[in-house]
Amino acid sequence: MTPTMTVRENVSLLPYNTFGIAVEAACFAEVASVDELRTALRSNKLPVLVLGSGSNILFSKDADALVLKNSIRGIEVVRRFSRKVWVKAGGGEVWHDFVLWAIGQGLGGVENLSLIPGTVGAAPVQNIGAYGVELKDVFVKLEALDLETGAIRHFSKAECRFGYRDSIFKREAKGRYCITSVTLSLTQKDHRIHLTYGDIKKTLEAEGIEKPGIADISRAVIRIRSSKLPDPAVIGNCGSFFKNPEVKREIMERIRERYPQLPFYELPNRPTHVKVPAGWLIEQCGWKGKRVGNTGCYEKQALVLVNYGGATGEEVKKLAYAIIDSVEQALGIRLEPEVNIL
Ligand SMILES: Cc1cc2nc3c(=O)[nH]c(=O)nc-3n(C[C@H](O)[C@H](O)[C@H](O)COP(=O)(O)OP(=O)(O)OC[C@H]3O[C@@H](n4cnc5c(N)ncnc54)[C@H](O)[C@@H]3O)c2cc1C
């Protein structure tokens, strides 16, 4: 075992999850390299849970597992083309720090994904997305360690099977790999600027910026997100708790007979379905701003469940399923959690 890495027993996970849930891991180690990862796994008999920043996990009970906190760092340009570069980043890099690094280097493609909490290694797991951009738009490949065999495996974009907040790592390969690095293709010039989603354009116009660059977009996204989403350092949460459901067009039309103001978005690749904002559905059922014990539905954004202090994971989970049942009874749509409930 290397002197920098130790496997500890009965470790509190309170500092390692943004919901601020006080549970323990049977065993815990922070790994800063693939070698340390292999060392931690060598004599382990427990199930393994790879943890990034814990910003998309709700612990409903103690983790009877070896929890491996991924702290594998490093960012390097690995290939240069005339317009683009490929950048390889360690799975334990903080995602937002990576975004700021890219902008500092004048590299475009991830600016709309500014301020998303979490690590680079977790970003492909749910194909993180915001303000009209998803990780898959810049993704090239990743390297992962097979937790069963210890072998390194490479995944191409097609092999990751990215979908909306989804990938193979939430399905067939769930829990099987630790993503150790991710390679992204970023633009050096002629950046594609995505302005149309959310309030980006409005925010920039208010600042008098007519021809925004990537740094302007990042600043606008940071400003919008900070005004809408609760800061986990202040109030425990995991961002959007539920996915926006994709429903059959007939179902949307049936709901619109009762709620003509129901918003929906077309899905270019799935014309039989439309996407409906889960926050709107939850709000119609009267949950927005409602507090239940130490947990509740955030007053500014119904999609976000929060921990007002001292909530248990079981409490949050119960609230989540009460919301799911109530939306289904009232509107006939069953919401799915986006957060990983353990
Ligand atoms: C305030 C707030 C706002 C958010 N906004 C957004 C948003 O706009 N868009 C969005 O997509 N998400 C958003 N999220 C969710 C979250 O930021 C992302 O899902 C992020 O990618 C999670 O990263 P993490 O390192 O915290 O993962 P964790 O929560 O630690 O882990 C999440 C899952 O991935 C697995 N995992 C983690 N690291 C690895 C790895 N290296 N290899 C294999 N599996 C791994 C874990 O086992 C777990 O199943 C938000 C969260 C918060 C708190």
The ligand as an SDF file (V2000), in Angstrom:
LIG
                    3D

 53 58  0  0  0  0  0  0  0  0999 V2000
  -26.8290   22.2930   -7.2270 C   0  0  0  0  0  0  0  0  0  0  0  0
  -26.6970   21.1750   -8.2440 C   0  0  0  0  0  0  0  0  0  0  0  0
  -26.9490   21.4450   -9.5780 C   0  0  0  0  0  0  0  0  0  0  0  0
  -26.8180   20.4350  -10.5380 C   0  0  0  0  0  0  0  0  0  0  0  0
  -27.0410   20.7320  -11.8540 N   0  0  0  0  0  0  0  0  0  0  0  0
  -26.9010   19.7860  -12.8080 C   0  0  0  0  0  0  0  0  0  0  0  0
  -27.1020   20.1120  -14.1990 C   0  0  0  0  0  0  0  0  0  0  0  0
  -27.3700   21.2410  -14.5560 O   0  0  0  0  0  0  0  0  0  0  0  0
  -26.9450   19.1130  -15.1000 N   0  0  0  0  0  0  0  0  0  0  0  0
  -26.6180   17.8410  -14.7430 C   0  0  0  0  0  0  0  0  0  0  0  0
  -26.4850   16.9960  -15.6300 O   0  0  0  0  0  0  0  0  0  0  0  0
  -26.4070   17.5120  -13.4380 N   0  0  0  0  0  0  0  0  0  0  0  0
  -26.5500   18.4480  -12.4670 C   0  0  0  0  0  0  0  0  0  0  0  0
  -26.3540   18.1240  -11.1430 N   0  0  0  0  0  0  0  0  0  0  0  0
  -26.0350   16.7420  -10.7940 C   0  0  0  0  0  0  0  0  0  0  0  0
  -24.5130   16.4720  -10.6390 C   0  0  0  0  0  0  0  0  0  0  0  0
  -23.8060   17.6760  -10.6040 O   0  0  0  0  0  0  0  0  0  0  0  0
  -23.9810   15.6110  -11.7840 C   0  0  0  0  0  0  0  0  0  0  0  0
  -24.7110   14.4380  -11.8980 O   0  0  0  0  0  0  0  0  0  0  0  0
  -22.4870   15.2720  -11.5900 C   0  0  0  0  0  0  0  0  0  0  0  0
  -21.9730   14.7040  -12.7610 O   0  0  0  0  0  0  0  0  0  0  0  0
  -22.2560   14.3340  -10.4190 C   0  0  0  0  0  0  0  0  0  0  0  0
  -20.8800   14.2540  -10.1930 O   0  0  0  0  0  0  0  0  0  0  0  0
  -20.2840   13.6620   -8.8550 P   0  0  0  0  0  0  0  0  0  0  0  0
  -18.8250   13.6050   -9.0060 O   0  0  0  0  0  0  0  0  0  0  0  0
  -20.7970   14.4530   -7.6960 O   0  0  0  0  0  0  0  0  0  0  0  0
  -20.9270   12.2180   -8.8450 O   0  0  0  0  0  0  0  0  0  0  0  0
  -21.4090   11.3770   -7.5970 P   0  0  0  0  0  0  0  0  0  0  0  0
  -22.6620   11.9810   -7.0380 O   0  0  0  0  0  0  0  0  0  0  0  0
  -20.2880   11.1540   -6.6580 O   0  0  0  0  0  0  0  0  0  0  0  0
  -21.7870   10.0250   -8.3100 O   0  0  0  0  0  0  0  0  0  0  0  0
  -22.8990    9.9320   -9.1930 C   0  0  0  0  0  0  0  0  0  0  0  0
  -22.9650    8.5240   -9.7920 C   0  0  0  0  0  0  0  0  0  0  0  0
  -21.8570    8.3070  -10.6350 O   0  0  0  0  0  0  0  0  0  0  0  0
  -21.0290    7.2510  -10.1580 C   0  0  0  0  0  0  0  0  0  0  0  0
  -19.6570    7.7010  -10.3370 N   0  0  0  0  0  0  0  0  0  0  0  0
  -19.0750    8.8160   -9.8290 C   0  0  0  0  0  0  0  0  0  0  0  0
  -17.8100    8.9210  -10.2510 N   0  0  0  0  0  0  0  0  0  0  0  0
  -17.5670    7.8560  -11.0390 C   0  0  0  0  0  0  0  0  0  0  0  0
  -16.4370    7.3820  -11.7600 C   0  0  0  0  0  0  0  0  0  0  0  0
  -15.2660    8.0470  -11.7760 N   0  0  0  0  0  0  0  0  0  0  0  0
  -16.5430    6.2110  -12.4400 N   0  0  0  0  0  0  0  0  0  0  0  0
  -17.7020    5.5140  -12.4470 C   0  0  0  0  0  0  0  0  0  0  0  0
  -18.8150    5.9050  -11.7810 N   0  0  0  0  0  0  0  0  0  0  0  0
  -18.7460    7.0560  -11.0890 C   0  0  0  0  0  0  0  0  0  0  0  0
  -21.4030    7.0540   -8.7010 C   0  0  0  0  0  0  0  0  0  0  0  0
  -21.1600    5.7310   -8.2690 O   0  0  0  0  0  0  0  0  0  0  0  0
  -22.8830    7.4030   -8.7470 C   0  0  0  0  0  0  0  0  0  0  0  0
  -23.6470    6.3170   -9.2100 O   0  0  0  0  0  0  0  0  0  0  0  0
  -26.4640   19.1220  -10.1480 C   0  0  0  0  0  0  0  0  0  0  0  0
  -26.2110   18.8590   -8.7820 C   0  0  0  0  0  0  0  0  0  0  0  0
  -26.3190   19.8820   -7.8370 C   0  0  0  0  0  0  0  0  0  0  0  0
  -26.0150   19.5970   -6.4000 C   0  0  0  0  0  0  0  0  0  0  0  0
  1  2  1  0
  2  3  1  0
  2 52  2  0
  3  4  2  0
  4  5  1  0
  4 50  1  0
  5  6  2  0
  6  7  1  0
  6 13  1  0
  7  8  2  0
  7  9  1  0
  9 10  1  0
 10 11  2  0
 10 12  1  0
 12 13  2  0
 13 14  1  0
 14 15  1  0
 14 50  1  0
 15 16  1  0
 16 17  1  0
 16 18  1  0
 18 19  1  0
 18 20  1  0
 20 21  1  0
 20 22  1  0
 22 23  1  0
 23 24  1  0
 24 25  2  0
 24 26  1  0
 24 27  1  0
 27 28  1  0
 28 29  2  0
 28 30  1  0
 28 31  1  0
 31 32  1  0
 32 33  1  0
 33 34  1  0
 33 48  1  0
 34 35  1  0
 35 36  1  0
 35 46  1  0
 36 37  1  0
 36 45  1  0
 37 38  2  0
 38 39  1  0
 39 40  1  0
 39 45  2  0
 40 41  1  0
 40 42  2  0
 42 43  1  0
 43 44  2  0
 44 45  1  0
 46 47  1  0
 46 48  1  0
 48 49  1  0
 50 51  2  0
 51 52  1  0
 52 53  1  0
M  END
$$$$
